């Protein structure tokens, strides 16, 4: 099962390789849906990334067929 830390690490790695402002970054990310990941874990991983980035951004998730899409709140 994918952990919240693995999700946060994925976002941190992608952020380090990206040329974007942190507050806008996570909005363009997609987290793959699989049987080994649930919404709670995805939310916790995204929050870990936002805490790492010292961001007070709020988000919601939208479940698609293949990905969790991060939506600005």
Biopython code that builds the backbone (N, CA, C, O; Angstrom):
import numpy as np
from Bio.PDB.StructureBuilder import StructureBuilder

atoms = [
    (1, "UNK", "N", (0.839, -1.184, 0.000)),
    (1, "UNK", "CA", (0.000, 0.000, 0.000)),
    (1, "UNK", "C", (0.886, 1.251, 0.000)),
    (1, "UNK", "O", (1.858, 1.333, 0.751)),
    (2, "UNK", "N", (0.550, 2.189, -0.823)),
    (2, "UNK", "CA", (1.293, 3.440, -0.883)),
    (2, "UNK", "C", (0.978, 4.245, 0.374)),
    (2, "UNK", "O", (-0.177, 4.331, 0.790)),
    (3, "UNK", "N", (2.002, 4.828, 0.971)),
    (3, "UNK", "CA", (1.818, 5.564, 2.215)),
    (3, "UNK", "C", (1.725, 7.065, 1.977)),
    (3, "UNK", "O", (2.079, 7.563, 0.907)),
    (4, "UNK", "N", (1.244, 7.775, 2.989)),
    (4, "UNK", "CA", (1.166, 9.233, 2.889)),
    (4, "UNK", "C", (2.558, 9.835, 2.703)),
    (4, "UNK", "O", (2.707, 10.841, 2.010)),
    (5, "UNK", "N", (3.575, 9.230, 3.311)),
    (5, "UNK", "CA", (4.943, 9.730, 3.143)),
    (5, "UNK", "C", (5.402, 9.582, 1.699)),
    (5, "UNK", "O", (6.075, 10.468, 1.173)),
    (6, "UNK", "N", (5.050, 8.483, 1.054)),
    (6, "UNK", "CA", (5.426, 8.279, -0.353)),
    (6, "UNK", "C", (4.743, 9.313, -1.249)),
    (6, "UNK", "O", (5.339, 9.793, -2.213)),
    (7, "UNK", "N", (3.505, 9.651, -0.933)),
    (7, "UNK", "CA", (2.805, 10.685, -1.704)),
    (7, "UNK", "C", (3.474, 12.035, -1.479)),
    (7, "UNK", "O", (3.733, 12.764, -2.436)),
    (8, "UNK", "N", (3.755, 12.375, -0.225)),
    (8, "UNK", "CA", (4.432, 13.639, 0.076)),
    (8, "UNK", "C", (5.800, 13.684, -0.603)),
    (8, "UNK", "O", (6.172, 14.712, -1.170)),
    (9, "UNK", "N", (6.549, 12.591, -0.552)),
    (9, "UNK", "CA", (7.865, 12.541, -1.200)),
    (9, "UNK", "C", (7.756, 12.746, -2.709)),
    (9, "UNK", "O", (8.591, 13.422, -3.311)),
    (10, "UNK", "N", (6.712, 12.154, -3.324)),
    (10, "UNK", "CA", (6.490, 12.341, -4.760)),
    (10, "UNK", "C", (6.253, 13.816, -5.073)),
    (10, "UNK", "O", (6.821, 14.347, -6.028)),
    (11, "UNK", "N", (5.418, 14.478, -4.273)),
    (11, "UNK", "CA", (5.125, 15.892, -4.501)),
    (11, "UNK", "C", (6.369, 16.752, -4.270)),
    (11, "UNK", "O", (6.628, 17.688, -5.026)),
    (12, "UNK", "N", (7.130, 16.437, -3.234)),
    (12, "UNK", "CA", (8.357, 17.198, -2.945)),
    (12, "UNK", "C", (9.354, 17.043, -4.081)),
    (12, "UNK", "O", (9.957, 18.026, -4.511)),
    (13, "UNK", "N", (9.537, 15.822, -4.574)),
    (13, "UNK", "CA", (10.466, 15.585, -5.682)),
    (13, "UNK", "C", (10.023, 16.343, -6.931)),
    (13, "UNK", "O", (10.831, 16.997, -7.591)),
    (14, "UNK", "N", (8.726, 16.247, -7.248)),
    (14, "UNK", "CA", (8.221, 16.945, -8.435)),
    (14, "UNK", "C", (8.355, 18.454, -8.272)),
    (14, "UNK", "O", (8.673, 19.154, -9.233)),
    (15, "UNK", "N", (8.117, 18.959, -7.067)),
    (15, "UNK", "CA", (8.239, 20.384, -6.795)),
    (15, "UNK", "C", (9.689, 20.850, -6.964)),
    (15, "UNK", "O", (9.945, 21.918, -7.519)),
    (16, "UNK", "N", (10.627, 20.040, -6.480)),
    (16, "UNK", "CA", (12.048, 20.397, -6.590)),
    (16, "UNK", "C", (12.486, 20.470, -8.048)),
    (16, "UNK", "O", (13.384, 21.240, -8.388)),
    (17, "UNK", "N", (11.859, 19.677, -8.908)),
    (17, "UNK", "CA", (12.201, 19.654, -10.328)),
    (17, "UNK", "C", (11.380, 20.641, -11.157)),
    (17, "UNK", "O", (11.615, 20.773, -12.358)),
    (18, "UNK", "N", (10.430, 21.331, -10.547)),
    (18, "UNK", "CA", (9.520, 22.204, -11.278)),
    (18, "UNK", "C", (9.949, 23.671, -11.184)),
    (18, "UNK", "O", (10.644, 24.076, -10.252)),
    (19, "UNK", "N", (9.523, 24.435, -12.155)),
    (19, "UNK", "CA", (9.792, 25.870, -12.177)),
    (19, "UNK", "C", (8.464, 26.602, -11.980)),
    (19, "UNK", "O", (7.978, 27.292, -12.876)),
    (20, "UNK", "N", (7.888, 26.434, -10.781)),
    (20, "UNK", "CA", (6.604, 27.046, -10.470)),
    (20, "UNK", "C", (6.619, 27.586, -9.052)),
    (20, "UNK", "O", (7.488, 27.249, -8.248)),
    (21, "UNK", "N", (5.649, 28.423, -8.765)),
    (21, "UNK", "CA", (5.470, 28.947, -7.414)),
    (21, "UNK", "C", (4.804, 27.861, -6.577)),
    (21, "UNK", "O", (3.898, 27.183, -7.062)),
    (22, "UNK", "N", (5.228, 27.687, -5.356)),
    (22, "UNK", "CA", (4.731, 26.580, -4.527)),
    (22, "UNK", "C", (3.219, 26.568, -4.390)),
    (22, "UNK", "O", (2.609, 25.500, -4.456)),
    (23, "UNK", "N", (2.605, 27.713, -4.203)),
    (23, "UNK", "CA", (1.162, 27.759, -4.034)),
    (23, "UNK", "C", (0.398, 27.273, -5.245)),
    (23, "UNK", "O", (-0.743, 26.829, -5.118)),
    (24, "UNK", "N", (1.002, 27.347, -6.415)),
    (24, "UNK", "CA", (0.352, 26.893, -7.638)),
    (24, "UNK", "C", (0.729, 25.464, -7.975)),
    (24, "UNK", "O", (0.008, 24.793, -8.713)),
    (25, "UNK", "N", (1.831, 24.997, -7.455)),
    (25, "UNK", "CA", (2.376, 23.707, -7.861)),
    (25, "UNK", "C", (1.416, 22.541, -7.681)),
    (25, "UNK", "O", (1.121, 21.812, -8.627)),
    (26, "UNK", "N", (0.936, 22.377, -6.464)),
    (26, "UNK", "CA", (0.190, 21.165, -6.163)),
    (26, "UNK", "C", (-1.117, 21.070, -6.938)),
    (26, "UNK", "O", (-1.674, 19.979, -7.067)),
    (27, "UNK", "N", (-1.615, 22.178, -7.452)),
    (27, "UNK", "CA", (-2.860, 22.186, -8.212)),
    (27, "UNK", "C", (-2.735, 21.432, -9.534)),
    (27, "UNK", "O", (-3.739, 20.985, -10.088)),
    (28, "UNK", "N", (-1.521, 21.289, -10.039)),
    (28, "UNK", "CA", (-1.313, 20.633, -11.324)),
    (28, "UNK", "C", (-0.913, 19.174, -11.164)),
    (28, "UNK", "O", (-0.680, 18.481, -12.155)),
    (29, "UNK", "N", (-0.832, 18.715, -9.954)),
    (29, "UNK", "CA", (-0.432, 17.334, -9.694)),
    (29, "UNK", "C", (-1.624, 16.399, -9.771)),
    (29, "UNK", "O", (-2.757, 16.780, -9.477)),
    (30, "UNK", "N", (-1.348, 15.178, -10.171)),
    (30, "UNK", "CA", (-2.353, 14.123, -10.160)),
    (30, "UNK", "C", (-1.750, 12.939, -9.419)),
    (30, "UNK", "O", (-0.578, 12.612, -9.605)),
    (31, "UNK", "N", (-2.540, 12.311, -8.597)),
    (31, "UNK", "CA", (-2.107, 11.135, -7.859)),
    (31, "UNK", "C", (-2.852, 9.933, -8.443)),
    (31, "UNK", "O", (-4.082, 9.903, -8.460)),
    (32, "UNK", "N", (-2.113, 8.974, -8.908)),
    (32, "UNK", "CA", (-2.701, 7.799, -9.540)),
    (32, "UNK", "C", (-3.598, 7.036, -8.568)),
    (32, "UNK", "O", (-3.242, 6.816, -7.410)),
    (33, "UNK", "N", (-4.755, 6.642, -9.060)),
    (33, "UNK", "CA", (-5.677, 5.834, -8.273)),
    (33, "UNK", "C", (-5.323, 4.370, -8.479)),
    (33, "UNK", "O", (-5.129, 3.908, -9.603)),
    (34, "UNK", "N", (-5.247, 3.671, -7.391)),
    (34, "UNK", "CA", (-5.033, 2.233, -7.467)),
    (34, "UNK", "C", (-5.712, 1.598, -6.269)),
    (34, "UNK", "O", (-6.152, 2.300, -5.359)),
    (35, "UNK", "N", (-5.801, 0.300, -6.262)),
    (35, "UNK", "CA", (-6.456, -0.359, -5.136)),
    (35, "UNK", "C", (-5.643, -0.234, -3.848)),
    (35, "UNK", "O", (-6.147, -0.512, -2.759)),
    (36, "UNK", "N", (-4.397, 0.180, -3.976)),
    (36, "UNK", "CA", (-3.537, 0.257, -2.792)),
    (36, "UNK", "C", (-3.466, 1.663, -2.197)),
    (36, "UNK", "O", (-2.574, 1.945, -1.396)),
    (37, "UNK", "N", (-4.384, 2.542, -2.571)),
    (37, "UNK", "CA", (-4.361, 3.902, -2.026)),
    (37, "UNK", "C", (-5.797, 4.384, -1.839)),
    (37, "UNK", "O", (-6.654, 4.169, -2.696)),
    (38, "UNK", "N", (-6.045, 5.034, -0.713)),
    (38, "UNK", "CA", (-7.398, 5.542, -0.479)),
    (38, "UNK", "C", (-7.362, 7.058, -0.304)),
    (38, "UNK", "O", (-6.291, 7.654, -0.184)),
    (39, "UNK", "N", (-8.527, 7.667, -0.290)),
    (39, "UNK", "CA", (-8.631, 9.122, -0.230)),
    (39, "UNK", "C", (-7.977, 9.696, 1.028)),
    (39, "UNK", "O", (-7.305, 10.726, 0.960)),
    (40, "UNK", "N", (-8.164, 9.049, 2.152)),
    (40, "UNK", "CA", (-7.582, 9.540, 3.405)),
    (40, "UNK", "C", (-6.058, 9.620, 3.303)),
    (40, "UNK", "O", (-5.455, 10.607, 3.722)),
    (41, "UNK", "N", (-5.445, 8.584, 2.748)),
    (41, "UNK", "CA", (-3.990, 8.555, 2.594)),
    (41, "UNK", "C", (-3.523, 9.646, 1.644)),
    (41, "UNK", "O", (-2.512, 10.301, 1.896)),
    (42, "UNK", "N", (-4.261, 9.848, 0.542)),
    (42, "UNK", "CA", (-3.910, 10.902, -0.423)),
    (42, "UNK", "C", (-3.979, 12.261, 0.263)),
    (42, "UNK", "O", (-3.063, 13.072, 0.131)),
    (43, "UNK", "N", (-5.059, 12.509, 0.991)),
    (43, "UNK", "CA", (-5.207, 13.799, 1.702)),
    (43, "UNK", "C", (-4.063, 14.024, 2.695)),
    (43, "UNK", "O", (-3.503, 15.117, 2.769)),
    (44, "UNK", "N", (-3.726, 12.993, 3.444)),
    (44, "UNK", "CA", (-2.652, 13.118, 4.431)),
    (44, "UNK", "C", (-1.306, 13.380, 3.750)),
    (44, "UNK", "O", (-0.508, 14.172, 4.250)),
    (45, "UNK", "N", (-1.052, 12.736, 2.634)),
    (45, "UNK", "CA", (0.200, 12.954, 1.901)),
    (45, "UNK", "C", (0.302, 14.359, 1.349)),
    (45, "UNK", "O", (1.361, 14.983, 1.416)),
    (46, "UNK", "N", (-0.800, 14.863, 0.801)),
    (46, "UNK", "CA", (-0.807, 16.238, 0.279)),
    (46, "UNK", "C", (-0.591, 17.219, 1.420)),
    (46, "UNK", "O", (0.157, 18.186, 1.274)),
    (47, "UNK", "N", (-1.241, 16.979, 2.556)),
    (47, "UNK", "CA", (-1.065, 17.875, 3.699)),
    (47, "UNK", "C", (0.371, 17.838, 4.204)),
    (47, "UNK", "O", (0.910, 18.874, 4.594)),
    (48, "UNK", "N", (0.998, 16.672, 4.205)),
    (48, "UNK", "CA", (2.411, 16.585, 4.596)),
    (48, "UNK", "C", (3.274, 17.449, 3.675)),
    (48, "UNK", "O", (4.186, 18.133, 4.139)),
    (49, "UNK", "N", (2.988, 17.420, 2.372)),
    (49, "UNK", "CA", (3.727, 18.262, 1.432)),
    (49, "UNK", "C", (3.494, 19.735, 1.750)),
    (49, "UNK", "O", (4.448, 20.512, 1.801)),
    (50, "UNK", "N", (2.237, 20.130, 1.964)),
    (50, "UNK", "CA", (1.937, 21.533, 2.252)),
    (50, "UNK", "C", (2.594, 21.975, 3.555)),
    (50, "UNK", "O", (3.064, 23.108, 3.651)),
    (51, "UNK", "N", (2.634, 21.103, 4.554)),
    (51, "UNK", "CA", (3.319, 21.420, 5.814)),
    (51, "UNK", "C", (4.821, 21.585, 5.573)),
    (51, "UNK", "O", (5.441, 22.498, 6.119)),
    (52, "UNK", "N", (5.401, 20.710, 4.762)),
    (52, "UNK", "CA", (6.831, 20.796, 4.418)),
    (52, "UNK", "C", (7.126, 22.125, 3.730)),
    (52, "UNK", "O", (8.174, 22.733, 3.950)),
    (53, "UNK", "N", (6.192, 22.563, 2.900)),
    (53, "UNK", "CA", (6.359, 23.801, 2.130)),
    (53, "UNK", "C", (5.920, 25.040, 2.920)),
    (53, "UNK", "O", (5.936, 26.150, 2.389)),
    (54, "UNK", "N", (5.532, 24.856, 4.172)),
    (54, "UNK", "CA", (5.018, 25.949, 5.010)),
    (54, "UNK", "C", (3.871, 26.700, 4.328)),
    (54, "UNK", "O", (3.762, 27.921, 4.436)),
    (55, "UNK", "N", (3.028, 25.953, 3.629)),
    (55, "UNK", "CA", (1.899, 26.537, 2.909)),
    (55, "UNK", "C", (0.626, 26.378, 3.729)),
    (55, "UNK", "O", (0.397, 25.342, 4.354)),
    (56, "UNK", "N", (-0.198, 27.422, 3.715)),
    (56, "UNK", "CA", (-1.490, 27.328, 4.383)),
    (56, "UNK", "C", (-2.606, 27.112, 3.363)),
    (56, "UNK", "O", (-3.778, 27.347, 3.659)),
    (57, "UNK", "N", (-2.240, 26.668, 2.169)),
    (57, "UNK", "CA", (-3.214, 26.417, 1.105)),
    (57, "UNK", "C", (-4.212, 25.353, 1.535)),
    (57, "UNK", "O", (-3.879, 24.436, 2.286)),
    (58, "UNK", "N", (-5.428, 25.485, 1.052)),
    (58, "UNK", "CA", (-6.498, 24.513, 1.311)),
    (58, "UNK", "C", (-6.803, 23.810, -0.008)),
    (58, "UNK", "O", (-6.682, 24.402, -1.081)),
    (59, "UNK", "N", (-7.196, 22.553, 0.083)),
    (59, "UNK", "CA", (-7.454, 21.788, -1.129)),
    (59, "UNK", "C", (-8.601, 20.816, -0.930)),
    (59, "UNK", "O", (-9.007, 20.522, 0.194)),
    (60, "UNK", "N", (-9.103, 20.333, -2.031)),
    (60, "UNK", "CA", (-10.068, 19.254, -2.023)),
    (60, "UNK", "C", (-9.624, 18.266, -3.084)),
    (60, "UNK", "O", (-8.727, 18.565, -3.873)),
    (61, "UNK", "N", (-10.232, 17.108, -3.113)),
    (61, "UNK", "CA", (-9.880, 16.087, -4.097)),
    (61, "UNK", "C", (-11.092, 15.754, -4.942)),
    (61, "UNK", "O", (-12.228, 15.757, -4.466)),
    (62, "UNK", "N", (-10.828, 15.466, -6.201)),
    (62, "UNK", "CA", (-11.862, 14.977, -7.096)),
    (62, "UNK", "C", (-11.376, 13.650, -7.663)),
    (62, "UNK", "O", (-10.277, 13.566, -8.210)),
    (63, "UNK", "N", (-12.189, 12.627, -7.530)),
    (63, "UNK", "CA", (-11.797, 11.303, -7.995)),
    (63, "UNK", "C", (-12.172, 11.141, -9.466)),
    (63, "UNK", "O", (-13.334, 11.273, -9.849)),
    (64, "UNK", "N", (-11.166, 10.853, -10.270)),
    (64, "UNK", "CA", (-11.397, 10.550, -11.664)),
    (64, "UNK", "C", (-11.288, 9.056, -11.878)),
    (64, "UNK", "O", (-11.285, 8.280, -10.922)),
    (65, "UNK", "N", (-11.197, 8.653, -13.137)),
    (65, "UNK", "CA", (-11.089, 7.222, -13.435)),
    (65, "UNK", "C", (-9.700, 6.682, -13.132)),
    (65, "UNK", "O", (-9.558, 5.528, -12.728)),
    (66, "UNK", "N", (-8.665, 7.514, -13.327)),
    (66, "UNK", "CA", (-7.294, 7.032, -13.143)),
    (66, "UNK", "C", (-6.501, 7.823, -12.106)),
    (66, "UNK", "O", (-5.472, 7.352, -11.623)),
    (67, "UNK", "N", (-6.975, 9.028, -11.760)),
    (67, "UNK", "CA", (-6.193, 9.904, -10.888)),
    (67, "UNK", "C", (-7.069, 10.614, -9.877)),
    (67, "UNK", "O", (-8.255, 10.846, -10.109)),
    (68, "UNK", "N", (-6.455, 10.958, -8.739)),
    (68, "UNK", "CA", (-7.031, 11.926, -7.825)),
    (68, "UNK", "C", (-6.572, 13.286, -8.331)),
    (68, "UNK", "O", (-5.374, 13.504, -8.511)),
    (69, "UNK", "N", (-7.496, 14.193, -8.561)),
    (69, "UNK", "CA", (-7.168, 15.536, -9.009)),
    (69, "UNK", "C", (-7.291, 16.476, -7.810)),
    (69, "UNK", "O", (-8.290, 16.456, -7.091)),
    (70, "UNK", "N", (-6.272, 17.289, -7.610)),
    (70, "UNK", "CA", (-6.255, 18.226, -6.484)),
    (70, "UNK", "C", (-6.935, 19.514, -6.920)),
    (70, "UNK", "O", (-6.593, 20.086, -7.955)),
    (71, "UNK", "N", (-7.901, 19.968, -6.126)),
    (71, "UNK", "CA", (-8.684, 21.161, -6.449)),
    (71, "UNK", "C", (-8.450, 22.214, -5.366)),
    (71, "UNK", "O", (-8.416, 21.895, -4.177)),
    (72, "UNK", "N", (-8.290, 23.461, -5.781)),
    (72, "UNK", "CA", (-8.114, 24.574, -4.846)),
    (72, "UNK", "C", (-9.438, 24.835, -4.129)),
    (72, "UNK", "O", (-10.512, 24.749, -4.724)),
    (73, "UNK", "N", (-9.339, 25.152, -2.851)),
    (73, "UNK", "CA", (-10.523, 25.475, -2.059)),
    (73, "UNK", "C", (-10.611, 26.951, -1.803)),
    (73, "UNK", "O", (-11.548, 27.409, -1.149)),
]
sb = StructureBuilder()
sb.init_structure("model")
sb.init_model(0)
sb.init_chain("A")
sb.init_seg("    ")
for serial, (resi, resn, name, xyz) in enumerate(atoms, 1):
    if name == "N":
        sb.init_residue(resn, " ", resi, " ")
    sb.init_atom(name, np.array(xyz, "f"), 0.0, 1.0, " ", f" {name:<3s}", serial, name[0])
structure = sb.get_structure()
